[in-house]
Amino acid sequence: MITRRHFLQTAACAAAVLAAPRAFAIGNPSYPSRSVKWVVPYAPGGATDVLSRLLCQRLSDRLGQTFVVENKPGAGSNIGTQAVITSAPDGYTLLLTSTANAINASFDPALPYDFAKTIAPVAGVARIPLVLVVNNDLPVRSVADFIAYAKSNPGKMSIASSGIGTSLHLSGELFKSLAGVQFTHVPYRGSAPGLTDVMSGQIQGMFDNVTSSFELVRAGKLRALGVTTRERSEILPDVPPIADTLAGYETSSFYGVGAPHDTPREIVDLLNREIDTALSDAEIKARIAELGAIPLHGNAGAFGGMLTAETDRWRKVVELSGIRKE
């Protein structure tokens, strides 16, 4: 005979079984219960906004709450970064982390926070190769030519960057150190004005993210000599790695997601799974490829290890160059 108590127990068990797939899929059923702020520590526009909006839309669709991109530019990404790490560790304020965070850890002695101790790594997003581009009238066709030309014209070469202490600037400084050449660094407020002056011939060359320069290369407005990664870029497949000529040379830009330290592990893991899944989506993969970027897959621990390795890599470049923020 089925008693009322037995019936209620059976019904409760059935309800738990039916609810299990959703709980397993999203980790913490109570999160998110309201909109989530995704802070981009740069001005609107460019790869940072494209990647952020793609992922925020997918997270909004998957998790049922709005993920809102908020741009907080300034101080080499430090303003936006500090706004996030001082927020409540509840998963409702996220940071688009980048190469700048790894560089600033050793480049800026007055940094008011220890990034490694105040951020919870969540997920990698993408890695972007840089490319050495030069003015079409410069009589060089390869990295070897460029090195030889710089050595035979000491003090006459100028290389642009998007600002002092950026990955573009320090990629040039690493090149100078390893190749034993000298050229003048000319910082700009962003890549676009620097590329414009390279095309006009006012500046001879520039290390730039492939995202913002590959179309100029394809259009024949700039000449690409080499990419900064050990592998060729799919978006510039005919351009060899600089390391083929200059042993030990390697740099790149990267983007990922972080949260304030002490954000609950179940929330970090949930966000990591959803972001990693989004990066495998055909539409998002295609858009990332169009930017010349490479998706960064893996769990939160793997991304944390990558942040540590990148911080160490850029610390060595900063030490080698002898440059410090004043």
Secondary structure, 3 states (H helix, E strand, C coil): CCCHHHHHHHHHHHHHHHHHHHHHHHCCCCCCCCCEEEEECCCCCCHHHHHHHHHHHHHHHHHCCCEEEEECCCHHHHHHHHHHHCCCCCCCEEEEEEHHHHHHHHHCCCCCCCHHHHEEEEEEEEEECEEEEECCCCCCCCHHHHHHHHHHCCCCCEEEECCCCCHHHHHHHHHHHHHCCCCEEEECCCHHHHHHHHHHCCCCEEEEEHHHHHHHHHCCCCEEEEECCCCCECCECCCCEHHHCCCCCCCCEEEEEEEECCCCHHHHHHHHHHHHHHHCCHHHHHHHHHCCCEECCCCHHHHHHHHHHHHHHHHHHHHHHCCCCC
